[in-house]
Structure formats: structure tokens, C-alpha cells
Amino acid sequence: MLAALENGHLSGAALDVTSVEPLPEKSALWRAQNLFITPHTSAVSDRLWQRETDLLVDLLEKWFSGREMTNVVDLARGY
């Protein structure tokens, strides 16, 4: 991605998460002129807490009633 940003194949990008956290001070990503880096805040909005609450309540209702869960982690697939 960094090479694509530097050579113009990618005009810009935004990162909220990196593979190494915190992103090392010497990382070339910090110097990329067309890269926007946020500290895990890209999902924050005025609706965040209500959406998270709704999701939690839905999952708890499914769990306690024995229904199929959504958003289940599939360790075999790596997510």
C-alpha cells in the first residue's frame, strides 16, 4: 500500500488499525503525505453506542433462547 501511495497508483488511504500496534514511531506510514491514520476511532459516530447496545441485546436474546447466533468468530477461517 505504501508503494502504491508513493507512486500515485493510490491517491489516498486511511488506516484505523495496523498489524503492529502501536504503530512504531519510525514507520514509513507516518511520513506518507496522502495517508490518514486514526487511533481506532473510525467507527465512532453519534449512533455508535445505540448500535452496539442493540447488537448486544439481540445477541443475548438469541443466546438465552437457544437461537442461532450472528457475528460468530470462525477460528478456522481466522476471523
NORFENFEN-V893681 format. One record per residue. RES is the residue in three letters. SS is DSSP state (alpha for helix, beta for strand, coil for the rest). PSI is psi in radians with two decimals (* if undefined). NEAR is the number of other C-alpha atoms within 10 Angstrom. Layout:
res | ss | psi | near
RES | SS | PSI | NEAR
RES | SS | PSI | NEAR
This chain:
res | ss | psi | near
MET | coil | -0.74 | 11
LEU | alpha | -0.75 | 16
ALA | alpha | -0.72 | 10
ALA | alpha | -0.62 | 11
LEU | alpha | -0.76 | 17
GLU | alpha | -0.61 | 15
ASN | coil | 0.05 | 9
GLY | coil | -0.01 | 11
HIS | coil | -0.38 | 10
LEU | coil | 2.12 | 13
SER | coil | -0.38 | 11
GLY | coil | 2.86 | 16
ALA | beta | 2.87 | 14
ALA | beta | 2.41 | 11
LEU | beta | 2.32 | 13
ASP | coil | -0.34 | 12
VAL | coil | 2.47 | 15
THR | coil | 2.82 | 12
SER | coil | -0.51 | 6
VAL | coil | 2.18 | 7
GLU | coil | 2.41 | 8
PRO | coil | 2.70 | 9
LEU | coil | 2.16 | 15
PRO | coil | 2.50 | 10
GLU | coil | -0.56 | 8
LYS | coil | 0.03 | 8
SER | coil | 2.39 | 9
ALA | alpha | -0.35 | 10
LEU | alpha | -0.61 | 19
TRP | alpha | -0.47 | 13
ARG | alpha | -0.12 | 10
ALA | coil | 2.09 | 16
GLN | coil | -0.48 | 11
ASN | coil | 0.55 | 16
LEU | beta | 2.27 | 18
PHE | beta | 2.15 | 13
ILE | beta | 2.21 | 18
THR | coil | 2.66 | 11
PRO | coil | 1.19 | 12
HIS | coil | 0.69 | 11
THR | coil | 0.15 | 10
SER | coil | -0.38 | 12
ALA | coil | -0.13 | 9
VAL | coil | 2.25 | 9
SER | coil | 3.08 | 10
ASP | coil | -0.18 | 8
ARG | coil | -0.02 | 9
LEU | alpha | -0.95 | 11
TRP | alpha | -0.62 | 11
GLN | alpha | -0.73 | 11
ARG | alpha | -0.74 | 12
GLU | alpha | -0.70 | 11
THR | alpha | -0.79 | 11
ASP | alpha | -0.74 | 12
LEU | alpha | -0.78 | 14
LEU | alpha | -0.81 | 12
VAL | alpha | -0.77 | 12
ASP | alpha | -0.79 | 13
LEU | alpha | -0.69 | 17
LEU | alpha | -0.73 | 14
GLU | alpha | -0.75 | 13
LYS | alpha | -0.77 | 14
TRP | alpha | -0.88 | 13
PHE | alpha | -0.35 | 8
SER | alpha | 0.01 | 9
GLY | coil | 0.28 | 9
ARG | coil | 2.87 | 11
GLU | coil | 2.35 | 9
MET | coil | 2.66 | 12
THR | coil | 2.91 | 11
ASN | coil | 0.63 | 8
VAL | coil | 2.35 | 8
VAL | coil | 2.26 | 9
ASP | coil | 1.66 | 8
LEU | coil | -0.56 | 7
ALA | coil | -0.57 | 6
ARG | coil | -0.20 | 6
GLY | coil | 0.28 | 6
TYR | coil | * | 8
